[in-house]
């Protein structure tokens, strides 16, 4: 069974690598299902110690977008074990973004999830997660005009919004052992946001470059498409530290939709579906059983043609402190 597990992992990694030149990709959303419950990266695993009972993680995230905005997120992640097999997770992010259009800051979307250990096999365990994302606002933050005085009061594009503005449902599962992690996740936006960014409003003299303004996709009352994610991760564990590498493909299986201002009806956006793929690398150091320091780096391989949700990142870096109790 361990040999079969390893062969499956290498096979999937190879398949995704072969598919790379034919696909489009983006990074995972900043407070998305990629880090919820069974889908999160670099999970602790031990057949002797239950690492999942209680933990608090404080992390700092930096994401460079494909345009000028840089996204920073300070995240508080609390996991509490209800029983030996059942636990809950709450993520509370605070996000701020800075770029050529100005700055925006505020509470990000709140993530709530419940994870259950379904079955512990001889060489691995199966976990499942259900959860939701609660919007902190309607994704309609406006420019304060500090960097571009003429933009005061104009709605910012989604790259600057601290919330996706929608209620999302999330589900997923994972198989994990000391070396391998395989995870699958599902995320669906149940509602639309209230973003009304319009390119024409930001054209000169508000912002000097028309070409740059039009590089931001409009997301009028955006209804995001459904996402399916896979995670394949190889972990190298030692006494006090570990190193991992992995791939994170995200498939947007239905098209994003926005409200047509002329007809007041929703239209489907071409170029918003397909596979999104990121390569991941990380390392961790355990000071003792209670205290750990973790680092993760993600690199975009390619990107989707149309990104009204503003989630595309060229690379991300996360440093986190984890306390188990």
Buried (B, 14 or more C-beta within 10 A) or exposed (E): EEEEBBEBBEEBBEEBEEEBEEBBBBBBBBBBBBBBBBBBBBBBBEEEEBBBBBBBBBBEBBBBBBBEBBBBBBBEBBBBBEEEBEBBBBBBBBBBBBBBBBBBBBBBBBBBBBBBBBEEEEBBBBBBBBBBBEBBBBBBBBBBBEBBEBBEEBBBBBBBBBBBBBBBBBBBBBBBBBBBBBBBBBBBBEEBBBBBBBBEBBBEEBBEEEEBBEBBBBBBBBBBBBBBBBBBBBBEBEEEEBBBBBBBBBBBEBBBBBBEEEEEEBBEBEBBBBBBBBBBEBBBEBEEEEEBBBBBBBEBBBBBEBBBBBBBBBBBEBBBBBEBE
